[in-house]
Amino acid sequence: MIFDRIAVGALTSGVCIMDTVFISIIIDNYNYERYLVKAIDSALRQTYPYREVIVVDDGSTDDSLSIIESYGSQIRAVLKDNGGQASAFNAGWEICQGDLVIFLDSDDILLPAALEAVARQYEVTVISALPNCNTVCRWYHRRANPWDIRSRTNIPSPATYWPSY
């Protein structure tokens, strides 16, 4: 079901009453100790409180491990042998709990209100999708991945949302 943690709640005076959207931020890292602190800090300093931060180290040989360990229980750390960026993101995906997932490279940062904007837009998308739940899939939803062939029951192609696709 697409609305895994989101209540298909009531519309009252144009306001949708729904459960909180939980967002996972997955940061992949390989030998980027010089950027890693800024990436993790940007994820932890989000104004949106319903989130988890997962940092996947893909077999770094620099000082990345000690940086990751310094965050303690503020983050969920995954340490693995080097397998490439896709395998790092997949390792994070396997343990994430979010309704929505944001993938962040360790040399990138999120603006403080980034998750708030995503959650707000997601709620607007859900409201507009109530008559036709397929359109919810325009967002990268943890439970209904539109690119996964196994979940493609009546899901429109990416060209529906991105004409240049």
C-alpha positions in Angstrom: 0.0 0.0 0.0 1.4 3.4 -1.0 0.3 5.2 2.2 2.4 3.0 4.5 2.7 5.5 7.4 0.6 8.3 6.1 -3.0 8.3 7.2 -5.3 8.9 4.2 -6.8 11.4 6.6 -9.6 13.9 6.4 -9.6 17.2 4.5 -10.9 19.8 6.8 -11.1 23.4 5.5 -8.4 22.6 2.9 -6.0 21.2 5.5 -5.1 17.5 5.4 -4.8 15.8 8.8 -2.2 13.1 8.5 0.5 11.3 10.4 4.0 12.6 10.3 6.2 11.7 7.3 9.5 10.1 8.5 12.5 10.9 6.3 15.7 9.0 6.0 18.9 10.7 4.9 21.5 8.3 3.6 25.0 9.6 3.2 27.5 7.6 1.3 31.2 8.1 1.9 34.5 6.9 0.5 37.7 8.7 1.5 36.0 12.1 1.8 37.0 13.0 5.3 37.5 16.6 4.3 33.8 17.0 3.5 32.1 14.4 5.7 31.6 16.6 8.8 29.8 19.3 6.8 27.5 16.7 5.1 26.6 15.0 8.4 26.2 18.3 10.2 23.9 19.6 7.5 21.7 16.4 7.9 21.6 16.7 11.7 20.8 20.4 11.6 17.6 20.0 9.7 14.6 22.0 11.0 12.4 19.0 10.3 12.6 16.7 13.4 11.1 13.5 12.0 14.3 12.1 10.4 17.1 9.7 10.7 20.7 10.1 9.4 22.4 7.0 8.1 26.1 7.2 7.1 27.5 4.4 5.0 31.3 4.2 4.8 32.3 2.3 1.7 35.7 1.0 3.0 37.5 4.3 3.4 41.2 4.3 4.1 41.4 7.9 5.4 40.2 9.2 8.8 36.5 8.9 7.9 35.8 6.1 10.4 36.9 8.2 13.4 34.7 11.1 12.1 31.7 8.8 11.8 32.4 7.3 15.3 32.5 10.8 16.8 28.8 11.3 16.1 27.8 8.3 18.3 24.1 7.7 18.5 23.2 10.8 16.6 23.6 8.8 13.4 23.3 5.2 12.3 26.6 4.0 10.9 27.1 1.3 8.4 30.7 0.2 7.8 31.4 -2.0 4.7 34.1 -3.1 2.3 34.5 -1.0 -0.8 31.9 -1.9 -3.3 31.1 1.4 -5.0 28.6 4.2 -4.5 25.5 2.1 -5.5 26.4 -0.7 -3.1 26.8 2.0 -0.3 23.4 3.4 -1.0 21.9 0.0 -1.2 23.4 -0.8 2.3 21.8 2.3 3.7 18.5 1.5 1.9 18.4 -1.9 3.6 18.3 -0.5 7.1 16.5 2.8 6.6 13.1 3.3 8.3 11.9 6.4 6.4 8.7 6.8 4.3 10.9 9.0 2.1 14.6 8.7 1.4 17.1 11.4 0.5 20.5 10.2 -0.9 23.3 12.6 -0.1 26.9 12.3 -1.2 29.5 13.1 1.5 30.7 16.1 -0.5 27.3 17.7 -0.6 25.2 19.5 2.0 21.5 20.1 2.7 20.1 23.5 3.4 18.6 23.6 7.0 14.9 23.5 5.8 15.4 21.0 3.0 13.5 18.2 4.7 10.7 20.5 5.7 10.2 21.5 2.0 10.2 17.8 0.9 7.7 16.8 3.6 5.5 19.8 2.8 5.6 19.0 -0.9 5.0 15.3 -0.2 1.9 16.1 1.8 0.6 18.3 -1.1 1.3 15.5 -3.5 -0.6 13.0 -1.3 -3.6 15.4 -1.0 -3.7 15.8 -4.8 -3.3 12.1 -5.3 -6.2 10.9 -3.1 -8.5 10.5 -6.1 -5.7 8.7 -8.0 -3.1 7.1 -5.8 -0.7 6.3 -8.7 0.5 9.9 -8.8 2.0 9.6 -5.3 4.9 7.7 -7.0 6.4 10.9 -8.4 8.3 11.1 -5.1 11.0 8.6 -4.3 8.9 6.7 -1.8 10.5 3.9 0.2 7.5 1.6 0.1 6.4 2.2 -3.6 9.5 2.6 -5.7 8.3 3.5 -9.2 11.5 2.3 -10.8 11.2 -1.2 -9.3 9.7 -3.6 -11.8 8.0 -5.6 -9.0 6.0 -2.6 -7.9 4.9 -1.3 -11.3 1.2 -2.1 -11.1 -0.6 0.7 -12.9 2.3 3.2 -12.2 2.9 5.8 -15.0 6.2 6.1 -16.7 8.7 8.8 -15.7 7.8 10.6 -18.9 4.5 11.4 -17.2 6.2 13.7 -14.8 9.4 14.6 -16.7 8.6 15.1 -20.4 12.3 15.2 -21.3 13.0 11.8 -19.8 
